[in-house]
């Protein structure tokens, strides 16, 4: 099942619940653009391969392309998110719970952005809608365990593989480039890093854009009174809408996250930045092929930590890492509880 653009516009202003759902969902996508997407370009900026403005423009463009191109090829990640929770039953009540969850995600993400902590919007999204589904169904019946377990696999992939590949990749690059003059090597790796950073932004759009489109389709079906849709096709107009919204979010913010990830955590050289970006792209491509919803934030930051640790353990600012890990650990229970409470309150009120 899908939704035509004309049909969508016709229902948008005659169906107030749908209008609210669209506004809140696009708000979450926008917040993701300015809080999560900057991770893709943090290393490019920190090694001075690109200026901040040019890097943000590049990220916006390639986030757009990632959402559009990869979804046209495969919408596996979007389908996983859609099927992860059960919003069946009364579609009106389910829609209220979903809107509450999205509002909780915006609150959580904005707070993290304010403090410059690169929390995972992917995990905030998963936790928020899971908490709301539990509130809606009155228990764990609101969770589809077979789909939710993919989050656990993705968490392991983004953390362990990101760190391990980052560690190995930078050692291999250093061995291969040992005979190059330092200035020439830096010039080569700065140019290479721009390409790798573009690839990272592309894969961020491919992963995170699909997650939010899955939720968007869920909201549209619920607003139409269809709580039992199990198969769907993402329309082209939705790919364009979500990718443009994410691109706008990236273009209007992000420096706080760039500073935390690319400057404060590890001082990177051009070849180290290239190793971190290349590692992240490989991990994200693998996750997308396996239809695993992974965190681009986790993937990028653990790759940077692995690269820094390959130089020496003390090269990593572990106090920054500690804050990030604490935010990651708290995201599932914290945003999940916020989604649960917000949904419960909204269902009582509305």
ChimeraX attribute file (.defattr): number of C-alpha atoms within 10 A of each C-alpha:
attribute: neighborCount
match mode: 1-to-1
recipient: residues
	/A:1	10
	/A:2	12
	/A:3	17
	/A:4	13
	/A:5	13
	/A:6	9
	/A:7	9
	/A:8	13
	/A:9	11
	/A:10	11
	/A:11	16
	/A:12	18
	/A:13	11
	/A:14	10
	/A:15	12
	/A:16	12
	/A:17	19
	/A:18	22
	/A:19	17
	/A:20	16
	/A:21	25
	/A:22	19
	/A:23	12
	/A:24	21
	/A:25	25
	/A:26	19
	/A:27	19
	/A:28	25
	/A:29	30
	/A:30	23
	/A:31	26
	/A:32	30
	/A:33	31
	/A:34	27
	/A:35	30
	/A:36	29
	/A:37	34
	/A:38	32
	/A:39	31
	/A:40	33
	/A:41	33
	/A:42	29
	/A:43	34
	/A:44	31
	/A:45	24
	/A:46	23
	/A:47	23
	/A:48	13
	/A:49	24
	/A:50	21
	/A:51	12
	/A:52	18
	/A:53	12
	/A:54	13
	/A:55	24
	/A:56	28
	/A:57	16
	/A:58	23
	/A:59	30
	/A:60	30
	/A:61	22
	/A:62	24
	/A:63	31
	/A:64	27
	/A:65	22
	/A:66	27
	/A:67	30
	/A:68	25
	/A:69	14
	/A:70	20
	/A:71	23
	/A:72	15
	/A:73	8
	/A:74	15
	/A:75	22
	/A:76	21
	/A:77	26
	/A:78	29
	/A:79	23
	/A:80	21
	/A:81	25
	/A:82	25
	/A:83	21
	/A:84	23
	/A:85	23
	/A:86	22
	/A:87	28
	/A:88	18
	/A:89	15
	/A:90	13
	/A:91	19
	/A:92	18
	/A:93	18
	/A:94	27
	/A:95	29
	/A:96	27
	/A:97	30
	/A:98	31
	/A:99	26
	/A:100	26
	/A:101	35
	/A:102	27
	/A:103	21
	/A:104	29
	/A:105	32
	/A:106	24
	/A:107	15
	/A:108	21
	/A:109	26
	/A:110	18
	/A:111	13
	/A:112	18
	/A:113	21
	/A:114	11
	/A:115	11
	/A:116	19
	/A:117	25
	/A:118	28
	/A:119	29
	/A:120	23
	/A:121	28
	/A:122	25
	/A:123	22
	/A:124	28
	/A:125	30
	/A:126	25
	/A:127	25
	/A:128	32
	/A:129	33
	/A:130	29
	/A:131	33
	/A:132	33
	/A:133	30
	/A:134	24
	/A:135	23
	/A:136	27
	/A:137	16
	/A:138	11
	/A:139	11
	/A:140	16
	/A:141	13
	/A:142	21
	/A:143	20
	/A:144	14
	/A:145	13
	/A:146	11
	/A:147	18
	/A:148	19
	/A:149	13
	/A:150	19
	/A:151	21
	/A:152	14
	/A:153	14
	/A:154	23
	/A:155	19
	/A:156	15
	/A:157	21
	/A:158	26
	/A:159	21
	/A:160	17
	/A:161	20
	/A:162	28
	/A:163	28
	/A:164	17
	/A:165	22
	/A:166	32
	/A:167	25
	/A:168	15
	/A:169	22
	/A:170	24
	/A:171	16
	/A:172	12
	/A:173	14
	/A:174	14
	/A:175	10
	/A:176	10
	/A:177	12
	/A:178	11
	/A:179	9
	/A:180	11
	/A:181	9
	/A:182	11
	/A:183	8
	/A:184	9
	/A:185	15
	/A:186	17
	/A:187	14
	/A:188	13
	/A:189	21
	/A:190	21
	/A:191	15
	/A:192	21
	/A:193	27
	/A:194	22
	/A:195	16
	/A:196	25
	/A:197	31
	/A:198	25
	/A:199	25
	/A:200	31
	/A:201	30
	/A:202	28
	/A:203	27
	/A:204	32
	/A:205	33
	/A:206	30
	/A:207	30
	/A:208	29
	/A:209	29
	/A:210	31
	/A:211	27
	/A:212	23
	/A:213	29
	/A:214	22
	/A:215	23
	/A:216	23
	/A:217	23
	/A:218	25
	/A:219	27
	/A:220	23
	/A:221	21
	/A:222	27
	/A:223	25
	/A:224	15
	/A:225	15
	/A:226	16
	/A:227	21
	/A:228	14
	/A:229	14
	/A:230	10
	/A:231	10
	/A:232	17
	/A:233	14
	/A:234	21
	/A:235	17
	/A:236	14
	/A:237	14
	/A:238	18
	/A:239	22
	/A:240	15
	/A:241	16
	/A:242	24
	/A:243	30
	/A:244	22
	/A:245	22
	/A:246	31
	/A:247	28
	/A:248	20
	/A:249	25
	/A:250	27
	/A:251	22
	/A:252	14
	/A:253	18
	/A:254	26
	/A:255	21
	/A:256	18
	/A:257	27
	/A:258	27
	/A:259	19
	/A:260	20
	/A:261	30
	/A:262	25
	/A:263	16
	/A:264	17
	/A:265	21
	/A:266	26
	/A:267	18
	/A:268	23
	/A:269	19
	/A:270	23
	/A:271	23
	/A:272	29
	/A:273	35
	/A:274	31
	/A:275	30
	/A:276	34
	/A:277	33
	/A:278	24
	/A:279	30
	/A:280	34
	/A:281	25
	/A:282	17
	/A:283	24
	/A:284	29
	/A:285	17
	/A:286	13
	/A:287	20
	/A:288	20
	/A:289	12
	/A:290	13
	/A:291	19
	/A:292	26
	/A:293	30
	/A:294	30
	/A:295	26
	/A:296	28
	/A:297	28
	/A:298	29
	/A:299	30
	/A:300	32
	/A:301	29
	/A:302	26
	/A:303	31
	/A:304	32
	/A:305	25
	/A:306	30
	/A:307	33
	/A:308	27
	/A:309	17
	/A:310	20
	/A:311	14
	/A:312	10
	/A:313	13
	/A:314	10
	/A:315	16
	/A:316	22
	/A:317	15
	/A:318	14
	/A:319	11
	/A:320	16
	/A:321	20
	/A:322	11
	/A:323	14
	/A:324	23
	/A:325	16
	/A:326	13
	/A:327	17
	/A:328	20
	/A:329	12
	/A:330	14
	/A:331	26
	/A:332	20
	/A:333	15
	/A:334	18
	/A:335	27
	/A:336	27
	/A:337	21
	/A:338	25
	/A:339	34
	/A:340	26
	/A:341	19
	/A:342	25
	/A:343	32
	/A:344	22
	/A:345	15
	/A:346	17
	/A:347	18
	/A:348	10
	/A:349	8
	/A:350	9
